[in-house]
Amino acid sequence: MNTSLSLDSYRLLGRSGLRVSPLALGTMTFGADWGWGAEQAEARRLFDTYVDRGGNFIDTANRYTEGSAERFVGEFATGRRDRLVIATKYTLPMQPDNPNSGGNHRKSMVRSVEDSLRRLNTDYIDLLYLHAWDYTTPVEEIMRAMDDLVRAGKVLYLAVSDLPAWQASRMQMLADLRGWSPLIGLQIEYSLLERTVERELIPMAQELGLGVIPWSPLAGGVLSGKYRRQDLHPEGNEAGTRREVVRTKGTLTAHNLDIADAVGDIAREAGYTPAQVALAWTLRNPAVTAPIIGARTLTQLDDNLGALAVGLAEDRWQRLDALSAIELGFPHDFLTLSTTRDIMSGGLNIAGRR
């Protein structure tokens, strides 16, 4: 089965009329401030290549490479701003000595948006994400402040990232009840190595009209086949390297390398690269709007964009699904039509027995 997609095969984002490309261009690699990103000239080549091929969905954040990513995007977008959907995020602090420079609250949100507008050299943000849940700010404060920014014309659409499903659903229902601007997107980690979001977050997004935007669909590069068993243990000082970041996060493990090896086998059988197959797998989920690709070089970008043309036989997709399948909360033979009816009518107790 071939996906037959291209960057200009635009999709609606969530329950909105906003059209975005099926792959978003991530910009966490724009700038060398963190020691491993692309210098400005290479970042421009990545941006221009993506846009020239029909891509319109740019993902950045206030804190990416200490603000360089937003500045680069603002410069690169000059002359074509209106054809782009630029998404940025607030929450992460930009001033370590200022307790209010980060967090989900109104002061942090407004200040962050104003600073992002200046760095992006624009007068509006297409999509504003709450970047991470702070477990402190009331949802009423967040949603009202977001709505105020939309009404002021500084933000057009709203989204959230990396928060509990029950908080996201609470925020969406609050917006519906009070007539505030709704959420249309949910950015979460999702890949063949991270599928726990299939239990609650993805079903919640489908029910409430949020388009899912997966970050790290290649699991920090593990699914691209770039790491080997010897990378499981550091050699010398690797502080600040991408390998150390992935290792510290817990993504670079022997178990995950086994899965990555199997993805590589399937990719070679079908004539694709492992990265292309792993990206294409995320696009098969009907809840997913656009995975974020985080290329650092033009070669990587070209390879990632090839995911749009991946076509595998159904048995190979099933092999991929089986590699990292998770339990969704009930045994597979439990949720039959008859038992579902019993549950709804109160016929089963908590142990699932009559």
N, C-alpha and C positions, 0 to 999 in steps of 0.2 A: 504494500500500500504506500503510495507516495503522497506526501502532505501537500505538494504543489503550492507552496507558499513563496512569497517574496516580501521584501521589506515594505512594499506598498500594498500588501494584502491587509489593509487596515481593519482593525477590530474595534468594537465598542468597548470602552472601559467600564465595567460594572453596569449599574443601572443608570446610564447616562448616554448622551449623544456624542461624547468625545471619542474621536477615532485615533487609534495609536497603532504603531507597527507591532508585528508579532514577536519581535526581539527588541528590547530596550538597550540603549548604549549606556553602560555604567561608566562613571567618571572617577571612581575611587583611585584609578590608576593615573589620573591626570595630575602630573606634578611629581617632582622627586623629593618633596619635603619629608617623606617618611622613609626615604632611602631605597625604594624599589620601584617607583612609578616612572611613567614616561615623561621625558623632558617636553617643553612646550611645542617644539617643532614636530615631534612624533605624535603628540596628543592631537595636534591640528590635523595631521594626516589621517588619524583614526576617525576624528569627527567628520572631516570632509568626505571620506570614503563612505561612511555610514549614511550621511545625508544625501550624497550624490546618488546612492543606490535606492533612494526612496524612504530611508528611515527618518522618523520624526519624533521618536520618544527618547528623551535624554534624561537620565537619572543622576542626580548629584545630591549633595548635602552640605549644610553649613560648615561642618567640621572636616570634610574630606580634604586631605593634604593641607590642613590648616587654612582653608579658604582659597587655595590656589585653584582647585577644581572649578569652583564657581566663577572665579575670575577668568579662567580659560574659556569656559562655556560662554560667558558674556561676550568675550572678544570674538570667539569663533562664530557666534550666532549673528553677528552684525550683518545687516542686509537681508536676513532671512528669518528674523525672529518670529514672525506671525505664522510661518509654516511649521514651526516646531512646538512640541508639547514638552515643556521643561518642568521637571519635577524636582523639588528640593525638600529638605527635611529640617526640622528644628528639634531640639531637646538637649543635644550634647553641648557641654559648656565650652565657650571660647576663651573664658577668662578664669583660670584656676583659682584665683584669689577672690572671685566674686561669687558668692553662693547663689545669686539669682541669675547668673549668666547661662545656666542650664536648667533642665527640668521641664515639666509639661505645663506649667502655670502661665497665666496671661502675660506677665511681665517678660518672661523668657521668650514666649512666642512672638510677641509684638517686636521686641528688640531684634530677635533673630531674623524675622521677616524683613525688617527695614535694612538690616545689614546685608542680607542675601540679595535684596533688590539692588543695592549699590554694587555689590560684587558682580552680579549678573548683568548689570547695565541695562535694566529693564524696568518698566513700571508695573508689571504684573507677573505673578507666578501662576503657571497653569495648574499645577497640582502640588499641594502642600501636605507633607506627611508629618504626623507625630512619629518621631524616630524610634523611641524606646519608652516603655512604661516606667514611670517613676514611683509608682505605688504610694503616692502622696496627694497629688492634685485631684480634687473632686471632678468627676466627669462633666458636671454642669458647667464648671468654670472653663473647661477645655472647649466644649462644644459651643458655648456662647461666644467665647473669644474667637474661635474659628469662624463662626457665622458673621461676627462683626467685620473680620478681614475680608470675607466674601462680599458683604454689603458695601464695603469701602472700595471694592474693585481691585484690591491688592492681590487677592487670591481668587482663582476661578473655581477650583474643585478641591475636595478634601479627601485625605486617606490616612491610614494608620499602619504602623509597622511594629512587629515584635511585641505583642501584648497578649494577655489572656483572652481566649475566645469570649468568655462571659462579659468582660469589660467592653470589648468591641461591640457585642450585640446590645449591651446596655446603652452605649453611646448612640448607636444607630436608632434604637427605639426612642431614645430621648429626642433626637433630632426630628423624628417623624411626629412625635406627640406635640412638640412645641413649634413646629414649622421652621426649624433651623435647617441650614444646608446639610444634606446627608453626606455620608462617607460613600465613596465610589471605588476605593481600592484598598487592598490589603497586601502589604509586602512582608513576606516571611521566607525563611530559609526552607528550600525544598529541592530535593535531588534524590537520586537513587540511593544515596547514603543517609538522607534525612527525610524520613517519611512519617514521622509521628504526627505531623500536622494533618495527616489524612483522617485522624480520629475526630478532631473537633473544629480546628480552624478552617479547613477547606470546606466542610459541609456548612459551617456557619456562614462563610463568605457566599456560597451559592444561594443559601436561603435568603440572605439579606441584601443581595445585589452588589457585592463587592468583587471586583475583578482581582484575581490573585496574580501578584507580580513576584515570582520567585527570585530571591537573591542567592548567590553561590550555587547555581545549578550544576556546577562542575565540582562542588565540594572543595573549594580552595585549590583546584587543579588536580586533586587526587584522581578524579574520573577521567582526566585527560591522558593519564598514563605517564605523567612526568616523574612520579616518585617510585622508588624501589625499596626493597627490604632494608638496605643499608641506610636509608633515610629515616628509619624509625628511631635512630639514636644519633644525637648531635656529634659532630666532629669538630672540635675546637670551638671557637666563639661564633655562634650563629645568631646572636641577639639582634632582633630587628629584621631578620630575613623572613621572606615569605614562608620558607620551610619551617622555621621556628614558630611562626604564627599559627600555621596549620597544625603543627605538632602539639603546641600548647593548648589549642582549642579542643583537641581530642579527635580531630578528623583523620589524622594520619596514624592509622592503626593497622595491625596485621590483618584483622578481619576485613577492614575496608579495602585494603590492597587486594585481598582475595576477590572481592566484588569487582573492583576496578579491572583486575586481570580478566574476569569473565566478560565484562563489558567490552574489553579490548578484543577478545576472541570473537564475539558476535560481530563487532565492527569490521574486523578483518575479513570474516566470512562474506559480509555483504558489500565490501568495497568502500567503507567509510572510515573516518577516524573515530577514536573513542569519544572525543569531545563532541563531535557531531551527533553521534548516537545518543549520548547522555542528555544533550540539550533537546533533541527531538523527542525523547521519552517524556520530558516535562510538558511539552506542547500537546501531548495526547490527552492530558487531563482536561476535561471540558471546563473546569473552573479556572484554568490558567489563561491569562490574557497575553502576557509577554514576559518570559524570563529575561533577567538582566545579564548581559555579557560584559565581562570585565577585562577586555584585552589590553595588553601592554605594548604589543607590537602589531604592525600591519599584517604580518603573517598569521598571528593568532586571530585577529579579527576576521580575515578571509576564511580561516578554518571554521570559526564559530558560525559565520553566516551560512556556511554550507549545510548547517543543520536544517535549514528550511527546505532542502531538497531531499532529505533522507526518506527512503521508502524501504520498509522491511516487511517480510512475510509475517503473517500473524503469529506463527509459532515462535518467531524470534522475539516479537514484542512480549509474548507470554513468558519466554525464558527470562527476559529482563525484569518483568514484573515479579517473577518468583525469586529473583536473586536477593531481594531485600524486603519482601512482603512482611507486613506487620499485622498483628491481631487488632481488629477494630473495636474490641470491647466485649464481644460475645463469640462463642464458638461458631464456626461457619455453618454448622448444621442446626443452630439454635433458631436463627431468624428465618424460619419458614413462614409462609402465609398463615398457616393455621395457628402457630404459636404467637405471631404478631397480633392476630385477632384476639387470642386469649389474653395477651398482655393488656390490650386496649380495654377489654371487658373486665379486667381484674381477676382473671381466672388463674393466673400464675403467681406464686409467691416469689420472694426475692431469690430463692435458690433455683427458680425455674421449674419447680415441680408442682403438680396439681395438689 
